[in-house]
Amino acid sequence: MDAAGIPVAEVTTDIDGNTRNALTPDIGADEVGYAAIANDAGVRSIVNHGWGCSGVNPVEVTLKNFGTNPLTAATIHWSVNGAVQPSFA
């Protein structure tokens, strides 16, 4: 959302009265001035190939690097129905 808004000539200040960037305002009512996060990996999607089936079923997880540093490793901690499962690196 940082600097991804569309400038509107009539809107020169944000909800707090701060000056909006005239060329690349932040999306939303607040001109926050986001700081980039260096390490920020997250789950983009989860696909269970055996929904509704009992037993062991494969699960496919797609990770996304939302940070500015290259993603070199990540550990996924997960659970099923509240039961913690082994972590996956």
C-alpha positions as CSV (number, residue, x, y, z in Angstrom):
1,M,0.0,0.0,0.0
2,D,3.1,2.2,0.3
3,A,3.1,4.8,-2.5
4,A,0.6,2.7,-4.5
5,G,-2.3,5.1,-4.5
6,I,-3.6,7.3,-7.2
7,P,-3.2,11.0,-6.6
8,V,-6.4,13.1,-6.4
9,A,-5.8,16.8,-6.8
10,E,-8.6,17.7,-4.4
11,V,-7.1,15.5,-1.6
12,T,-4.0,17.2,-0.3
13,T,-4.0,16.0,3.3
14,D,-4.8,12.6,5.0
15,I,-7.2,11.9,7.9
16,D,-4.6,13.2,10.4
17,G,-4.0,16.4,8.5
18,N,-0.6,15.2,7.2
19,T,0.3,16.2,3.6
20,R,-0.3,13.5,1.1
21,N,2.4,12.7,-1.5
22,A,1.2,14.5,-4.7
23,L,2.6,11.9,-7.0
24,T,2.6,8.6,-5.1
25,P,0.2,8.7,-2.1
26,D,-0.3,5.7,0.2
27,I,-3.5,3.8,-0.3
28,G,-6.1,4.6,2.3
29,A,-7.0,7.5,4.5
30,D,-3.6,7.7,6.2
31,E,-0.3,8.8,4.6
32,V,1.7,6.5,6.8
33,G,5.1,6.3,5.2
34,Y,5.5,2.5,5.4
35,A,8.9,1.1,6.4
36,A,9.9,-1.9,4.3
37,I,10.2,-5.1,6.3
38,A,13.4,-7.0,5.6
39,N,12.3,-10.6,6.7
40,D,8.7,-11.3,6.0
41,A,7.7,-14.7,4.6
42,G,4.1,-15.7,4.5
43,V,1.7,-18.4,3.2
44,R,0.2,-17.4,-0.1
45,S,-2.0,-20.5,-0.6
46,I,-2.8,-23.9,0.9
47,V,-4.2,-26.8,-1.1
48,N,-5.4,-30.0,0.6
49,H,-5.6,-32.7,-2.1
50,G,-7.8,-34.9,0.1
51,W,-10.5,-32.7,1.7
52,G,-13.1,-34.9,3.4
53,C,-11.0,-38.0,3.2
54,S,-9.7,-39.7,6.3
55,G,-6.1,-40.8,6.7
56,V,-3.0,-39.1,5.5
57,N,-3.5,-36.6,2.8
58,P,-0.9,-34.4,1.0
59,V,-1.1,-30.7,1.6
60,E,0.6,-28.2,-0.8
61,V,1.7,-24.8,0.6
62,T,2.9,-21.9,-1.5
63,L,5.1,-19.4,0.3
64,K,5.7,-15.8,-0.7
65,N,8.5,-13.5,0.2
66,F,6.8,-10.3,1.3
67,G,10.1,-8.8,2.6
68,T,13.0,-7.0,1.0
69,N,15.7,-9.6,1.8
70,P,16.1,-12.7,-0.3
71,L,14.2,-15.7,1.2
72,T,16.8,-18.5,1.8
73,A,14.9,-20.6,4.4
74,A,11.6,-20.8,6.2
75,T,10.0,-23.1,8.8
76,I,6.3,-23.9,8.7
77,H,4.6,-24.6,12.0
78,W,1.2,-26.1,11.6
79,S,-1.6,-28.0,13.4
80,V,-4.7,-30.1,12.5
81,N,-7.8,-29.7,14.6
82,G,-5.6,-28.1,17.4
83,A,-3.1,-31.0,17.3
84,V,0.4,-29.6,16.6
85,Q,2.1,-31.3,13.8
86,P,5.9,-31.7,13.0
87,S,7.4,-28.5,11.7
88,F,8.5,-28.4,8.0
89,A,11.7,-26.6,7.0
